[in-house]
Amino acid sequence: MCQLAWDTGKAFHWVIERAEDKQLMGMIIARVNAEKWELGYVLARAYWRRGYMTEAVKGIIAWALKQKDIHRVWAVCDVDNIASARVMEKVGMQREGILKRWSVHPNISAEPRDSYCYAITK
Ligand SMILES: CC(C)(COP(=O)(O)OP(=O)(O)OC[C@H]1O[C@@H](n2cnc3c(N)ncnc32)[C@H](O)[C@@H]1OP(=O)(O)O)[C@@H](O)C(=O)NCCC(=O)NCCS
């Protein structure tokens, strides 16, 4: 699925490896919708709180906004996902608002939950 999405330009998935030993730590996805990229990311718990995701998201945004046709990079997170919101704030994304009942996060509830929408534009 990831390979097909990459080949058709619909989404790009990257794995995140530790530089020194190539340990797999997590991944980032960019979903493409015309001039907009939507990011999603996850890191294995053992590697949390060491700045890895901030570094990775910053790199992807810097590259994306250098591309002529990409004008907006955005992402959402559950209103209780403090870590994810903080990553987005640290990379310079702005909180644009709350998307009510945006998505189901089954580890929290079977009901759709509110999410923050963050974005950075050029
Ligand atoms: C969200 C996630 C990717 C953050 O990755 P990370 O590499 O641990 O984040 P960083 O180390 O770059 O930390 C960024 C900021 O968040 C803060 N933070 C990280 N984890 C936190 C936590 N559990 N509680 C509170 N703050 C947290 C850090 O302290 C840092 O802020 P600071 O510099 O002001 O102290 C990681 O927690 C994760 O994979 N979570 C599960 C999947 C997920 O929620 N993905 C996002 C879906 S929207």
The ligand as a MOL file (V3000), in Angstrom:
LIG
                    3D

  0  0  0     0  0            999 V3000
M  V30 BEGIN CTAB
M  V30 COUNTS 48 50 0 0 0
M  V30 BEGIN ATOM
M  V30 1 C 3.7960 12.4080 19.4880 0
M  V30 2 C 5.1750 11.7430 19.4260 0
M  V30 3 C 5.4990 11.4260 17.9800 0
M  V30 4 C 6.2060 12.7350 19.9900 0
M  V30 5 O 7.5110 12.2920 19.6560 0
M  V30 6 P 8.7970 12.6580 20.5400 0
M  V30 7 O 10.0080 12.3630 19.7220 0
M  V30 8 O 8.6720 12.0250 21.8600 0
M  V30 9 O 8.6420 14.2370 20.7040 0
M  V30 10 P 9.8570 15.2230 21.0460 0
M  V30 11 O 10.8540 14.5180 21.9030 0
M  V30 12 O 10.3210 15.8560 19.7680 0
M  V30 13 O 9.1240 16.2670 21.9820 0
M  V30 14 C 8.4480 17.4060 21.5210 0
M  V30 15 C 7.8450 18.1310 22.7000 0
M  V30 16 O 6.7640 17.3530 23.2510 0
M  V30 17 C 6.9950 17.1500 24.6260 0
M  V30 18 N 6.5090 15.8280 24.9720 0
M  V30 19 C 6.8750 14.6480 24.4110 0
M  V30 20 N 6.1980 13.6490 24.9840 0
M  V30 21 C 5.4130 14.2030 25.9360 0
M  V30 22 C 4.4690 13.6810 26.8590 0
M  V30 23 N 4.2180 12.3680 26.9070 0
M  V30 24 N 3.8440 14.5410 27.6830 0
M  V30 25 C 4.0850 15.8720 27.6250 0
M  V30 26 N 4.9590 16.4340 26.7480 0
M  V30 27 C 5.6140 15.6000 25.9140 0
M  V30 28 C 8.4990 17.2530 24.8040 0
M  V30 29 O 8.8340 17.5340 26.1420 0
M  V30 30 C 8.8220 18.3830 23.8290 0
M  V30 31 O 8.4760 19.6390 24.3540 0
M  V30 32 P 9.5590 20.5840 25.1240 0
M  V30 33 O 10.7650 20.6690 24.2480 0
M  V30 34 O 8.8200 21.8530 25.2890 0
M  V30 35 O 9.8740 19.8900 26.4170 0
M  V30 36 C 5.2120 10.4410 20.2680 0
M  V30 37 O 4.7940 10.7460 21.5720 0
M  V30 38 C 4.3160 9.3340 19.6930 0
M  V30 39 O 4.7070 8.6050 18.7750 0
M  V30 40 N 3.0870 9.1960 20.2340 0
M  V30 41 C 2.1550 8.1690 19.7880 0
M  V30 42 C 1.6620 8.4080 18.3710 0
M  V30 43 C 1.0550 9.7630 18.1900 0
M  V30 44 O 0.4100 10.3130 19.0830 0
M  V30 45 N 1.2660 10.3050 16.9840 0
M  V30 46 C 0.7100 11.5990 16.6160 0
M  V30 47 C -0.7080 11.4230 16.2240 0
M  V30 48 S -1.4260 13.0210 15.9260 0
M  V30 END ATOM
M  V30 BEGIN BOND
M  V30 1 1 1 2
M  V30 2 1 2 3
M  V30 3 1 2 4
M  V30 4 1 2 36
M  V30 5 1 4 5
M  V30 6 1 5 6
M  V30 7 2 6 7
M  V30 8 1 6 8
M  V30 9 1 6 9
M  V30 10 1 9 10
M  V30 11 2 10 11
M  V30 12 1 10 12
M  V30 13 1 10 13
M  V30 14 1 13 14
M  V30 15 1 14 15
M  V30 16 1 15 16
M  V30 17 1 15 30
M  V30 18 1 16 17
M  V30 19 1 17 18
M  V30 20 1 17 28
M  V30 21 1 18 19
M  V30 22 1 18 27
M  V30 23 2 19 20
M  V30 24 1 20 21
M  V30 25 1 21 22
M  V30 26 2 21 27
M  V30 27 1 22 23
M  V30 28 2 22 24
M  V30 29 1 24 25
M  V30 30 2 25 26
M  V30 31 1 26 27
M  V30 32 1 28 29
M  V30 33 1 28 30
M  V30 34 1 30 31
M  V30 35 1 31 32
M  V30 36 2 32 33
M  V30 37 1 32 34
M  V30 38 1 32 35
M  V30 39 1 36 37
M  V30 40 1 36 38
M  V30 41 2 38 39
M  V30 42 1 38 40
M  V30 43 1 40 41
M  V30 44 1 41 42
M  V30 45 1 42 43
M  V30 46 2 43 44
M  V30 47 1 43 45
M  V30 48 1 45 46
M  V30 49 1 46 47
M  V30 50 1 47 48
M  V30 END BOND
M  V30 END CTAB
M  END
